[in-house]
Amino acid sequence: MAVYLIADVKVTDDAWIPDYAANVHDIVHNHGGKYLSRSGNITTIEGEGLKTTLVALIEFPSMEAVEAFVNDPAYAKYRKARQDGSISRFHIIDDTDVAGSIPYLPKG
């Protein structure tokens, strides 16, 4: 079962971004993850916008892999820099279908 980390970030000080962008990809990859998107091109098509300036979608093979990434000592300084320079929310979803009616997704 795949899990997806959705990073919802409102940047308050962009000084951390170049170093984060240059180095965190490799740490994600070390835990079996891969970026599916990392973009500031956010358009809200329904409901109130999130006031977010950056969204990243990262696929991991398991929840354990996400936890290993987030708790990796190599990630600690980048995590702190991101937290100091933004309002960040990390969300985890899996690849299940809560209604169980999409045949290619496991029932959630």
C-alpha positions as CSV (number, residue, x, y, z in Angstrom):
1,M,0.0,0.0,0.0
2,A,1.4,3.4,-1.0
3,V,1.0,6.4,1.3
4,Y,1.3,10.0,0.3
5,L,2.7,12.9,2.2
6,I,1.0,16.2,1.3
7,A,3.0,19.2,2.4
8,D,0.8,22.4,2.6
9,V,3.2,25.3,3.2
10,K,2.7,29.1,3.6
11,V,6.1,30.6,3.2
12,T,6.8,33.5,5.6
13,D,10.6,33.7,4.9
14,D,11.9,32.1,1.8
15,A,15.6,32.0,2.9
16,W,15.3,28.2,3.6
17,I,13.9,27.2,0.3
18,P,17.1,26.9,-1.9
19,D,18.9,24.7,0.6
20,Y,15.8,22.6,1.3
21,A,15.0,22.1,-2.4
22,A,18.6,21.1,-3.2
23,N,19.0,18.5,-0.4
24,V,15.7,17.1,0.8
25,H,14.9,15.2,-2.4
26,D,17.9,12.9,-1.7
27,I,16.7,12.3,1.9
28,V,13.2,11.5,0.6
29,H,14.7,9.1,-1.9
30,N,16.8,7.3,0.8
31,H,13.5,6.3,2.4
32,G,11.9,5.0,-0.8
33,G,10.0,8.1,-1.5
34,K,9.6,10.2,-4.6
35,Y,8.2,13.6,-5.3
36,L,5.2,13.5,-7.5
37,S,4.9,17.3,-7.5
38,R,6.4,20.3,-5.7
39,S,4.7,23.4,-6.9
40,G,3.6,26.9,-6.1
41,N,1.1,26.9,-9.0
42,I,-2.0,26.5,-6.8
43,T,-5.4,27.3,-8.1
44,T,-8.5,26.7,-5.9
45,I,-11.4,25.7,-8.1
46,E,-14.0,25.2,-5.3
47,G,-14.3,26.5,-1.8
48,E,-12.1,28.9,0.1
49,G,-8.4,29.0,-0.9
50,L,-5.8,27.7,1.6
51,K,-3.6,30.8,1.4
52,T,-0.8,28.3,0.7
53,T,2.2,29.2,-1.3
54,L,3.7,25.7,-1.9
55,V,2.3,22.2,-2.0
56,A,4.4,19.1,-2.4
57,L,3.0,15.6,-3.0
58,I,5.4,12.8,-2.1
59,E,4.8,9.1,-2.5
60,F,6.2,6.6,0.0
61,P,6.0,2.8,0.1
62,S,4.6,2.7,3.7
63,M,3.8,4.8,6.8
64,E,7.0,3.5,8.4
65,A,9.0,5.0,5.5
66,V,7.3,8.4,6.0
67,E,8.1,8.3,9.7
68,A,11.7,7.3,9.0
69,F,12.0,10.3,6.7
70,V,10.5,12.8,9.0
71,N,12.6,11.5,11.9
72,D,15.9,11.1,10.0
73,P,18.7,13.1,11.7
74,A,19.8,14.2,8.2
75,Y,16.5,15.9,7.7
76,A,16.4,17.7,11.1
77,K,18.1,20.9,10.1
78,Y,16.0,21.2,6.9
79,R,12.8,20.5,8.9
80,K,13.7,23.2,11.5
81,A,14.5,25.7,8.7
82,R,11.2,25.0,7.0
83,Q,9.3,25.3,10.3
84,D,11.1,28.6,11.1
85,G,10.3,30.1,7.7
86,S,6.8,28.9,7.1
87,I,3.5,27.8,8.4
88,S,3.5,24.1,7.5
89,R,1.1,21.3,7.6
90,F,2.0,17.7,6.6
91,H,-0.9,15.4,5.9
92,I,-0.7,11.6,5.2
93,I,-3.2,9.8,3.0
94,D,-3.1,6.2,1.8
95,D,-4.3,4.7,-1.5
96,T,-7.6,3.4,-0.2
97,D,-11.1,4.2,-1.3
98,V,-13.3,5.0,1.7
99,A,-16.5,4.0,-0.3
100,G,-14.9,0.9,-1.7
101,S,-16.4,1.4,-5.1
102,I,-13.3,2.2,-7.2
103,P,-12.1,-1.2,-8.4
104,Y,-8.4,-0.4,-8.7
105,L,-8.1,1.0,-5.1
106,P,-8.3,-1.2,-2.0
107,K,-11.3,-0.5,0.2
108,G,-10.4,1.8,3.1
